[in-house]
Amino acid sequence: MNQDRKKIIINEILYWRKNKLLPEAYCNFLLSLYTEGEGIESTKETISTQKTPFVLIIVIGSLLPVLLLVTYFTEISTNLQMVLNFIFLIICILGLITQRTNSLFVHIGSIILALFILLLTANVSELIFKGQALYLIGMIFLNCIGWIFVGVILKMRYFLIAGILVSIISVVTLLNI
């Protein structure tokens, strides 16, 4: 077989393995077949792409304390807080979209996304209803219903458990008001 054709096929198999289009075992078999058992050297690119999700998890995870600090401990106007919250929400969603093949990132990112949405709805409730606790508890309860829905549909037990527990707490709090 022509060397150029082999190189194109090997690069395509590497692309399949990198993007998980084929299982690892199939890619290894095809690579050993087309390289005639010699294999290929692992490049620095594959090592750096494996570290990228962990760096992204740390970056997105650090946005949550920053958002809490900006929201509750500074004198920034409520509109600016909402804009920052919305920007962090978009960053988290983009991170989830780009790393949807990494299951660890999907789980951690979806938890952080749920907390961003909770903070956003709490800020919206505070902005619209000016500190009326009934509406804030209602918004928290709606978030819990969303968590239960996500837990059932995506089979994420921690969302289901958190949604049930926090909805019970919000109902008990609502009854005590």
C-alpha positions in Angstrom: 0.0 0.0 0.0 1.2 3.5 -0.8 2.8 5.3 2.2 0.7 8.4 1.8 -2.5 6.4 1.9 -1.2 4.6 5.1 -0.4 7.9 6.7 -3.9 9.3 5.9 -5.6 6.2 7.3 -3.4 6.2 10.4 -4.2 9.9 11.0 -7.9 9.1 10.6 -7.7 6.3 13.1 -6.0 8.6 15.5 -8.7 11.1 15.0 -11.3 8.4 15.7 -9.6 7.4 18.9 -9.1 11.0 20.1 -12.8 11.8 19.6 -14.0 8.4 20.8 -15.7 7.6 17.5 -14.6 4.0 17.9 -13.7 2.0 21.0 -10.1 2.1 22.1 -9.6 -1.6 21.4 -10.7 -1.2 17.8 -8.5 1.8 17.2 -5.5 -0.1 18.6 -6.2 -3.1 16.4 -6.5 -0.9 13.3 -3.4 1.0 14.2 -1.4 -2.2 14.7 -2.8 -3.5 11.4 -1.8 -0.4 9.3 1.5 0.2 11.0 2.3 -3.5 10.6 2.8 -4.0 14.3 5.2 -1.1 14.9 2.7 1.1 16.6 3.1 4.9 16.8 4.6 7.1 19.4 2.2 9.0 21.7 2.6 12.7 21.1 2.5 15.6 23.5 -0.9 16.6 22.0 -2.6 13.5 23.4 -1.2 14.1 26.8 -2.3 17.8 26.8 -5.8 16.9 25.6 -6.1 14.6 28.6 -5.2 17.3 31.0 -7.6 19.9 29.4 -10.8 18.7 31.1 -9.2 18.8 34.6 -8.0 22.4 34.0 -11.5 23.3 32.7 -13.1 21.7 35.8 -10.9 23.8 38.1 -11.6 27.0 36.1 -15.4 26.5 36.0 -15.4 25.3 39.6 -13.6 28.4 40.7 -16.2 30.6 39.0 -18.8 29.6 41.6 -17.0 31.0 44.6 -16.2 34.2 42.6 -19.9 34.5 41.7 -20.9 34.0 45.4 -18.3 36.6 46.4 -19.5 39.1 43.8 -23.1 38.5 44.5 -23.3 38.6 48.3 -20.2 40.5 49.5 -19.8 43.5 47.2 -21.7 46.7 46.5 -22.2 45.9 42.8 -25.6 46.8 41.4 -28.1 44.0 41.0 -28.2 44.4 37.2 -24.4 43.9 37.0 -24.6 40.9 39.2 -27.2 39.4 36.9 -25.0 40.1 33.9 -22.0 38.4 35.6 -24.2 35.4 36.6 -25.4 35.1 33.1 -21.9 35.2 31.7 -20.7 32.5 34.1 -23.8 30.5 33.1 -22.8 30.7 29.4 -19.2 29.8 30.2 -20.4 26.7 32.1 -22.8 25.6 29.3 -20.0 26.0 26.7 -17.7 24.0 28.9 -20.3 21.2 29.1 -20.8 21.3 25.4 -17.1 21.1 24.5 -16.4 18.3 27.1 -19.5 16.2 26.7 -17.5 13.1 26.1 -15.7 13.3 29.5 -18.1 11.8 32.1 -16.3 13.3 35.1 -16.6 16.8 33.6 -20.2 16.3 32.7 -21.1 15.3 36.3 -19.2 18.1 38.0 -20.1 20.7 35.3 -23.8 19.9 35.6 -23.7 20.3 39.4 -22.0 23.6 39.0 -24.5 24.6 36.3 -27.4 23.7 38.5 -25.9 25.9 41.3 -25.4 28.8 38.8 -29.0 28.5 37.8 -30.1 28.4 41.4 -28.1 31.6 42.1 -29.5 33.3 39.0 -33.1 32.5 39.9 -32.5 33.7 43.5 -31.1 37.0 42.1 -34.1 37.3 39.7 -36.4 36.7 42.6 -34.6 39.3 44.7 -34.7 41.8 41.9 -38.3 41.4 40.9 -40.0 40.7 44.3 -37.7 42.8 46.5 -37.0 40.3 49.3 -40.3 38.6 49.7 -39.4 35.2 51.1 -42.5 33.5 49.6 -41.4 34.0 46.1 -37.8 33.1 46.8 -38.9 29.8 48.3 -41.1 29.3 45.3 -38.1 29.8 42.9 -36.0 27.4 45.0 -38.9 24.9 44.8 -39.0 25.3 41.0 -35.3 24.6 40.8 -35.8 21.5 42.8 -38.5 20.3 40.4 -36.0 20.9 37.6 -33.4 18.9 39.5 -35.8 16.0 40.0 -36.7 16.1 36.3 -33.0 16.1 35.3 -32.3 13.3 37.8 -35.0 11.1 36.4 -34.4 11.8 32.7 -30.6 11.7 32.7 -30.4 9.0 35.5 -28.3 11.2 37.8 -29.2 10.1 41.3 -27.6 13.0 43.0 -29.9 15.4 41.2 -32.9 13.3 42.2 -31.8 13.1 45.8 -30.9 16.8 46.1 -34.1 17.8 44.4 -36.3 15.7 46.7 -34.4 16.8 49.9 -34.4 20.5 49.1 -38.0 20.5 47.9 -39.0 18.9 51.3 -37.0 21.6 53.1 -38.6 24.4 51.1 -42.1 23.0 51.7 -41.4 22.8 55.4 -40.0 26.3 55.4 -43.0 27.5 53.4 -45.4 26.0 55.9 -43.5 27.7 58.8 -43.8 31.2 57.3 
